[in-house]
Amino acid sequence: MSSAPDTKELEFARQLRRALDENTAALPSATVDRLAAARRTALARKKAEPAPVFVPAFAGAAAGMAAHAPAPELGAARKPRRSPLRRFALAWPLAALVVSLVAIAYWEDQQRTAELADIDAAMLSDDLPLNAYLDHGFNAYLSRAR
């Protein structure tokens, strides 16, 4: 939700933009040319924004090891290499996910097996024969009796 001052500022900005757009056509061509040249000059002088750097969450451990690494020679082309620790830091979440999915699937299978065993034990220990459960008329009788 926006507050009233924010709404007023946005409305003022819209009105100002509309007024500037309407009066742009009335500017002399020499002024338009000077403004275009000034814009090109400003864009040429603008510093390039650095690209965002994404660092893994557990990069702190690998960064400590990099501080003790020897400095590269001047002018030598560096080939990006990953240390075994950094490779492990990138691969362990995937391994943990796979292990947890396997564990969950195993646990659910055990739960289903236990439920089926309980149902089988209840049916086998009941006084009714198994054919009574297959008779549709008996199922209707049971549902009316409840």
N, C-alpha and C positions, 0 to 999 in steps of 0.2 A: 504494500500500500504506500502511496506517496502522500506526503504532507501538503498542506496548502501552499507554503512558500515554494516548494519544488514545482508545484503545478503552475503557480504564477510565473516563475522563471521560465518554464517551458513555453508558456503562452507568449511571454514577451519575446523569447527567441524566435518563435514562429512568426510573430508580427514583424519583427525586425528583418528576418530573412525575406518575407514577402515584400516588404517595402524596398529592400535592396534589389531584389529580382525585378520589380516593376520599373525601377529607375535606371537599371543597367542599359536599357535600350537608348536612353537619352544622353549617355556619355559620348563625348567626341571620340572619333576613331584614334586620334593621337594618344588620348588618355588610355584607351583600351589597349593599344599597342605597348605603351609604357608599363601598364599593369601586367601584361602577359610576359614582357621581358623580365620584370622584377620577380615574377613567380618562377620563371625558368632559372634565374640566378639563385634564388633561394633554394629551389629543389636541388641544384647542382652542389650547393654548399652544405646541404644537410648531411649529417653524419649517418652512416648506416647503423641501424639498430642491431645489437648483437643477437644472434640466434639464441633461443632459450636452450638451456642445458638441463637435461633430465638426468638425475642421479638416482640409482637404485636405493631403496630404503636402507639396506645393510651395507652401503659402500664405505661406511666409517672404518670397518675392520680392514678393508683392502687399502684404504687411504693411508693408514698408519704404516703399512708395509712399503708403500710407494715413497714415503718420506725418506727412507733409508736406502733407496735405489741410487746407483751412481748417476751423475749427470751425463747427458749425451754430449758427444763432441759437437763443436760448432760446425755448421754446414752439413752435417751428416743427416741423411734422410731417415726419419724414424718410421719404422713399420709398426702399426698398432698391434700390440700383443696383449692378450689377456692372461693374467696369472691364474693358476689352478684355483686359488681361493676365490677369485672373482667369478670364475666359471661355476664353482659350487654355489656361490651366493645367488647366481642367476637361475640355477637348475633346482635348488632344493625346494622352492615352492611348488614346482610342478611334481616333483617326486612325492611331496607331502600330500598333494591333492590326489594323486593316483592311489597312494596307500590308504588314505581316508575313504575314498570311494569303494575300494575293495573291502575294507572293514565294514562299511555300512551295508553293502550288499550281502556279506556273510551274516551279519547280525540279523538283517531282515529275513534271510532264508531260515535261520535258526528259529526266529519267532513264528514264522509260518508253519514250520515243521512241528513246533510245540503245540500250536493251535489245532492242527490237523490230528495230532496224537490225542489231544483232549477230546475232540469230537468222536474219534474212533473208539476211545475208551468208554465214553458215555453210551454210544450205540451198542457196543458189545456187552456192557454190563446191564443193559435194560432188559426187562422181562419180555418185551415184544420181539417177535421174529423180524429179521431184516426185510422180508417181503411185505410186511405191514407198512413200512415207510415208502415203498414203491407204489402202493395202492392209492390212486387219486381220491377215491371215496373216503378212505381212512383219513387222509390229510384234510379233507373238507370237514369230516366229523371232529377232528382235533381242533380245527379253527373255530367251529361253532361251539365247542365245549368250553373254550376259554372265555 
